[in-house]
Amino acid sequence: MKDNSPQPLEKERLTGVLEGLGAYLWWGMVTTFYFRWVREATPLELLAWRVLAGLPVILLILSLRSELGKLREILRSPKAIGLLLCSALLIMGNWLTFIYSVVEARVSEASLGYYINPLVSVGLGALFLNEKLRPLQWLAVVVAAGGVGIFTALEGSLPWISLVLAFSFALYGLIRKQVKASAEVGLAVEMILLFLPMLFLQTYLTHEGTTFFMKSNEITFGLLVGGFVTVVPLWLFARAAKKLQLTTVGLMQYIAPTAQLMVAIFYIGENPGTKWIPLTLILVALAIYSTDSIRFHRKNGNG
């Protein structure tokens, strides 16, 4: 009798797809809903607790996976520490900007930034890693840049939230490529480096009387689960990335900004207005970029 049950490799891919979907939907929906829930707290306090509550969670995960030895190994490397300090500052700026966009109901601008991000990464790769761009990649970058230009002309100002998110995350990825550490270990080091500054920040906010910690039971609980909200999608993504091809992971990344845009429109009640024009151009650029990536990987036997 023929066995129609999924083979081990197929099961692994299916699990990877589910974990990838979970990670990107979490980033797009759960994280956005979370920061809307705790928006009474200031963006600075929300930033502080991403680290203060996140470090114990990531250390627990590393302990359960018996990877604390890898963490100690990275901590003994001055070069790795220097690079991860730079990446920590970049991800801190990225987190703070995203939190601000959610608290101020400007999530549609945040989603625009994460749509632009892969194209910025391609441009930085060409600039700093001497990666040659294929003609369609150049076209995608130019079309996306045109979208940003149109946004600026229509809105009367640069989409700074979009640009900060796109460039900070692209630079973050560029630096993290130079460090031989898993996503979880790298994040643990970044949180260790940020822990004392964030503790001082929380102490300052408490002294100034601008904190909700221990003053509101609901917000206090929300701040404490911030670490869980921060770490879970990264853990899911790291697991998915090990099981899926790069092309699949690359295409799935558009789920997060799409989910953010849906939350912005249908839950927060944002009106994108003229943003639809540059957004459409950027989606065209992503379609060009994705099509080129799929064709390239299939041609080289990787897709």
C-alpha positions as CSV (number, residue, x, y, z in Angstrom):
1,M,0.0,0.0,0.0
2,K,1.4,3.4,-1.0
3,D,2.3,5.8,1.8
4,N,0.9,9.2,1.0
5,S,2.1,10.8,4.2
6,P,4.5,13.8,3.8
7,Q,8.2,12.9,3.6
8,P,10.6,14.3,6.2
9,L,11.9,17.0,3.9
10,E,8.4,18.1,2.9
11,K,7.4,18.2,6.6
12,E,10.4,20.4,7.3
13,R,9.5,22.8,4.6
14,L,5.8,22.9,5.7
15,T,6.9,23.6,9.2
16,G,9.3,26.3,8.0
17,V,6.5,28.0,6.0
18,L,4.2,27.9,9.0
19,E,6.9,29.4,11.2
20,G,7.7,32.0,8.7
21,L,4.1,33.0,8.4
22,G,3.9,33.1,12.1
23,A,6.9,35.4,12.4
24,Y,5.8,37.9,9.7
25,L,2.1,38.0,10.8
26,W,3.3,38.5,14.4
27,W,5.5,41.4,13.3
28,G,2.7,42.8,11.2
29,M,-0.3,42.3,13.4
30,V,0.6,41.2,17.0
31,T,3.3,43.8,17.5
32,T,1.2,46.6,16.0
33,F,-1.8,45.7,18.2
34,Y,0.5,45.4,21.2
35,F,1.8,48.9,20.9
36,R,-1.6,50.3,20.3
37,W,-2.7,48.6,23.5
38,V,0.1,50.1,25.7
39,R,0.2,53.4,23.9
40,E,-0.6,55.4,27.1
41,A,3.1,54.8,28.0
42,T,5.7,57.0,26.3
43,P,7.6,55.6,23.3
44,L,10.8,55.8,25.4
45,E,9.3,53.6,28.2
46,L,8.0,51.1,25.7
47,L,11.5,51.0,24.1
48,A,13.1,50.4,27.5
49,W,10.9,47.5,28.3
50,R,11.5,45.8,25.0
51,V,15.1,45.3,26.3
52,L,14.4,45.0,30.1
53,A,11.8,42.3,29.6
54,G,13.3,40.9,26.4
55,L,16.7,39.9,27.8
56,P,15.4,37.3,30.3
57,V,13.3,35.7,27.5
58,I,16.1,35.4,25.0
59,L,18.5,34.1,27.7
60,L,15.9,31.5,28.6
61,I,15.6,30.4,25.0
62,L,19.4,30.1,24.7
63,S,19.5,28.1,27.9
64,L,16.8,25.7,26.7
65,R,18.7,25.2,23.4
66,S,22.0,24.8,25.2
67,E,23.5,27.8,23.3
68,L,24.8,29.9,26.2
69,G,28.3,28.6,25.3
70,K,27.9,30.3,21.9
71,L,26.9,33.5,23.7
72,R,30.0,33.4,25.9
73,E,32.1,32.8,22.8
74,I,30.8,35.9,21.0
75,L,31.2,38.0,24.2
76,R,34.9,37.2,24.2
77,S,35.3,38.7,20.7
78,P,36.1,42.4,20.7
79,K,35.4,42.7,17.0
80,A,32.0,41.0,17.4
81,I,31.1,43.2,20.4
82,G,32.0,46.3,18.4
83,L,29.8,45.3,15.4
84,L,26.9,44.2,17.6
85,L,27.1,47.5,19.5
86,C,26.6,49.3,16.2
87,S,23.7,46.9,15.3
88,A,22.2,47.4,18.7
89,L,22.1,51.2,18.3
90,L,20.5,50.7,14.8
91,I,17.8,48.3,16.1
92,M,17.1,50.6,19.0
93,G,16.5,53.5,16.6
94,N,14.3,51.2,14.4
95,W,12.2,50.0,17.4
96,L,11.7,53.6,18.7
97,T,10.6,54.8,15.3
98,F,8.2,52.0,14.8
99,I,6.8,52.5,18.3
100,Y,6.3,56.2,17.6
101,S,4.5,55.4,14.3
102,V,2.0,53.1,16.1
103,V,1.4,55.4,19.1
104,E,0.9,58.4,16.7
105,A,-1.3,56.4,14.3
106,R,1.2,56.7,11.4
107,V,1.5,52.9,10.8
108,S,0.9,53.3,7.0
109,E,4.2,55.2,6.8
110,A,5.9,52.4,8.8
111,S,4.5,49.8,6.4
112,L,5.9,51.9,3.5
113,G,9.3,51.8,5.1
114,Y,9.3,48.0,5.4
115,Y,8.2,47.7,1.8
116,I,11.2,49.8,0.8
117,N,13.6,48.0,3.1
118,P,14.6,45.0,0.7
119,L,15.4,47.5,-2.1
120,V,17.5,49.6,0.3
121,S,19.3,46.4,1.3
122,V,20.1,45.6,-2.4
123,G,21.4,49.2,-2.8
124,L,23.6,48.9,0.3
125,G,24.9,45.5,-0.9
126,A,26.0,47.1,-4.1
127,L,27.6,50.1,-2.3
128,F,29.4,48.3,0.5
129,L,29.8,44.7,-0.5
130,N,30.5,45.3,-4.2
131,E,27.5,43.2,-5.2
132,K,26.6,43.8,-8.8
133,L,22.9,44.7,-9.5
134,R,21.2,43.1,-12.4
135,P,19.3,45.4,-14.8
136,L,15.8,44.6,-13.3
137,Q,17.2,45.2,-9.8
138,W,18.4,48.7,-10.9
139,L,14.9,49.3,-12.4
140,A,13.2,48.3,-9.1
141,V,15.5,50.6,-7.1
142,V,14.8,53.5,-9.4
143,V,11.0,52.9,-9.4
144,A,11.0,52.8,-5.6
145,A,13.1,56.0,-5.4
146,G,10.5,57.6,-7.7
147,G,7.8,56.5,-5.3
148,V,9.6,58.2,-2.4
149,G,10.0,61.3,-4.5
150,I,6.3,61.4,-5.4
151,F,5.4,60.9,-1.7
152,T,7.6,63.9,-0.8
153,A,6.1,66.1,-3.5
154,L,2.5,65.1,-2.5
155,E,2.9,65.4,1.3
156,G,5.3,68.3,1.2
157,S,7.9,66.5,3.4
158,L,10.2,63.5,3.3
159,P,8.6,60.3,4.6
160,W,11.1,60.3,7.5
161,I,9.4,57.4,9.4
162,S,9.6,55.2,6.3
163,L,13.2,56.1,5.5
164,V,14.4,55.7,9.0
165,L,12.8,52.3,9.3
166,A,14.0,51.2,5.9
167,F,17.6,52.4,6.2
168,S,18.1,51.4,9.9
169,F,16.9,47.9,9.3
170,A,18.9,47.5,6.1
171,L,22.1,48.8,7.8
172,Y,21.3,46.5,10.7
173,G,21.2,43.5,8.4
174,L,24.4,44.6,6.7
175,I,26.3,44.7,10.0
176,R,24.8,41.5,11.3
177,K,26.1,39.7,8.1
178,Q,29.6,40.4,9.4
179,V,29.0,38.6,12.7
180,K,29.1,34.8,12.8
181,A,26.3,34.4,15.3
182,S,22.7,33.1,15.1
183,A,19.8,35.6,15.2
184,E,19.1,34.6,18.8
185,V,22.7,34.9,20.1
186,G,23.2,38.2,18.3
187,L,20.0,39.6,19.8
188,A,21.0,38.4,23.2
189,V,24.3,40.3,22.9
190,E,22.6,43.4,21.6
191,M,20.1,43.3,24.6
192,I,23.0,42.8,27.0
193,L,24.7,45.9,25.6
194,L,21.5,48.0,25.8
195,F,20.4,46.7,29.2
196,L,22.1,49.2,31.4
197,P,21.3,52.2,29.2
198,M,17.6,51.1,29.2
199,L,17.7,50.6,33.0
200,F,19.0,54.1,33.4
201,L,16.3,55.4,31.0
202,Q,13.6,53.7,33.0
203,T,15.1,55.1,36.2
204,Y,15.1,58.6,34.7
205,L,11.5,58.3,33.6
206,T,10.5,57.1,37.0
207,H,12.3,60.1,38.6
208,E,10.6,62.5,36.2
209,G,7.2,60.9,37.0
210,T,6.5,60.1,33.3
211,T,6.3,56.3,33.8
212,F,3.3,54.0,33.9
213,F,5.3,51.1,35.4
214,M,3.8,50.1,38.8
215,K,1.2,52.9,38.4
216,S,-1.3,51.1,36.1
217,N,-1.8,47.4,36.5
218,E,-2.8,47.0,32.9
219,I,0.1,48.9,31.4
220,T,2.6,47.3,33.9
221,F,1.5,43.9,32.7
222,G,1.8,45.1,29.1
223,L,5.3,46.4,29.6
224,L,6.4,43.1,31.2
225,V,5.1,41.0,28.3
226,G,6.9,43.3,25.9
227,G,9.9,41.0,25.9
228,F,7.8,38.0,24.9
229,V,6.2,40.1,22.1
230,T,9.7,41.1,20.9
231,V,11.5,37.7,21.0
232,V,8.9,35.2,19.8
233,P,8.7,36.4,16.1
234,L,12.5,36.5,15.9
235,W,12.7,32.9,17.2
236,L,10.1,31.8,14.7
237,F,11.9,33.6,11.9
238,A,15.3,32.0,12.8
239,R,13.7,28.5,12.7
240,A,12.0,29.2,9.4
241,A,15.2,30.6,7.8
242,K,17.0,27.3,8.5
243,K,14.4,25.3,6.7
244,L,13.4,27.4,3.7
245,Q,15.2,28.7,0.6
246,L,16.3,32.3,0.6
247,T,13.9,33.2,-2.2
248,T,10.9,31.9,-0.2
249,V,12.0,33.8,2.9
250,G,12.5,36.9,0.8
251,L,9.1,36.8,-0.7
252,M,7.4,36.2,2.7
253,Q,8.8,39.3,4.2
254,Y,6.2,41.4,2.4
255,I,3.5,39.8,4.6
256,A,4.5,42.0,7.6
257,P,4.1,45.5,6.0
258,T,0.9,44.3,4.3
259,A,-0.5,43.2,7.6
260,Q,0.6,46.6,9.2
261,L,-1.2,48.4,6.4
262,M,-4.4,46.5,6.9
263,V,-4.3,47.1,10.7
264,A,-3.6,50.8,10.0
265,I,-6.6,51.2,7.7
266,F,-9.2,48.8,9.2
267,Y,-8.4,48.9,12.9
268,I,-6.6,52.2,13.7
269,G,-8.7,54.1,11.0
270,E,-5.8,55.8,9.2
271,N,-6.6,57.3,5.8
272,P,-3.6,56.7,3.5
273,G,-5.0,59.4,1.1
274,T,-2.4,60.2,-1.5
275,K,0.0,57.7,-0.1
276,W,-1.6,55.1,-2.3
277,I,0.2,56.6,-5.3
278,P,3.8,56.2,-4.1
279,L,2.8,52.9,-2.4
280,T,1.5,51.5,-5.8
281,L,4.9,52.5,-7.4
282,I,6.8,50.8,-4.6
283,L,4.7,47.6,-5.0
284,V,5.5,47.7,-8.7
285,A,9.2,48.0,-7.8
286,L,8.8,45.0,-5.4
287,A,7.1,43.0,-8.1
288,I,10.0,43.6,-10.5
289,Y,12.5,42.8,-7.8
290,S,10.7,39.6,-6.8
291,T,10.3,38.4,-10.3
292,D,13.9,38.9,-11.0
293,S,15.0,37.1,-7.8
294,I,12.8,34.1,-8.6
295,R,14.1,33.9,-12.2
296,F,17.7,34.2,-11.0
297,H,17.4,31.5,-8.4
298,R,15.7,29.1,-10.7
299,K,18.3,29.7,-13.4
300,N,21.0,28.9,-10.9
301,G,19.2,25.9,-9.4
302,N,18.4,27.5,-6.1
303,G,14.7,28.2,-6.5
